[in-house]
Amino acid sequence: MNTRKKEIRDIIDRIIDEPAGSPVHSFEGLKVRVIAALNPQSESARASEETAAMVYSREPHEPDLSPDDWALLSEIYWDLIVDRIITPGLDAQNREFCRFRIHSEYVPRLKGPA
């Protein structure tokens, strides 16, 4: 795994392993949290998952992922599905593919804030 992919994967692992008080349940929410972790001084650090899910375009001055980082995030997202860490869809009533829940057999590996 290349260095940048490992850095982003470590951020995502910390996000997923956070206590239930601030879970992420969408790809867009995960993306916003990764951006916030990579750019802690940004306004994105204060964005909520609900706001992120509704707002798909940001102001040009706000940080976003580079095309390479976006591709890595997408790869990692699929790795999480294949590794049975996340499962697409929240529940029977909310089966949207961009939404997800933590897999029932996943055991957190990391400790500490994202």
Secondary structure in CASP SS format (residue, H / E / C, confidence):
PFRMAT SS
TARGET T0000
AUTHOR 0000-0000-0000
METHOD secondary structure of the structure
MODEL  1
M C 1.00
N C 1.00
T H 1.00
R H 1.00
K H 1.00
K H 1.00
E H 1.00
I H 1.00
R H 1.00
D H 1.00
I H 1.00
I H 1.00
D H 1.00
R H 1.00
I H 1.00
I H 1.00
D C 1.00
E C 1.00
P C 1.00
A C 1.00
G C 1.00
S C 1.00
P C 1.00
V C 1.00
H C 1.00
S E 1.00
F H 1.00
E H 1.00
G H 1.00
L H 1.00
K H 1.00
V H 1.00
R H 1.00
V H 1.00
I H 1.00
A H 1.00
A H 1.00
L H 1.00
N C 1.00
P C 1.00
Q C 1.00
S C 1.00
E H 1.00
S H 1.00
A H 1.00
R H 1.00
A C 1.00
S C 1.00
E H 1.00
E H 1.00
T H 1.00
A H 1.00
A H 1.00
M H 1.00
V C 1.00
Y C 1.00
S C 1.00
R C 1.00
E C 1.00
P C 1.00
H C 1.00
E C 1.00
P C 1.00
D C 1.00
L C 1.00
S C 1.00
P H 1.00
D H 1.00
D H 1.00
W H 1.00
A H 1.00
L H 1.00
L H 1.00
S H 1.00
E H 1.00
I H 1.00
Y H 1.00
W H 1.00
D H 1.00
L H 1.00
I H 1.00
V H 1.00
D C 1.00
R C 1.00
I C 1.00
I E 1.00
T E 1.00
P E 1.00
G C 1.00
L C 1.00
D C 1.00
A C 1.00
Q C 1.00
N C 1.00
R C 1.00
E C 1.00
F C 1.00
C C 1.00
R E 1.00
F E 1.00
R E 1.00
I E 1.00
H C 1.00
S C 1.00
E C 1.00
Y C 1.00
V C 1.00
P C 1.00
R C 1.00
L C 1.00
K C 1.00
G C 1.00
P C 1.00
A C 1.00
END
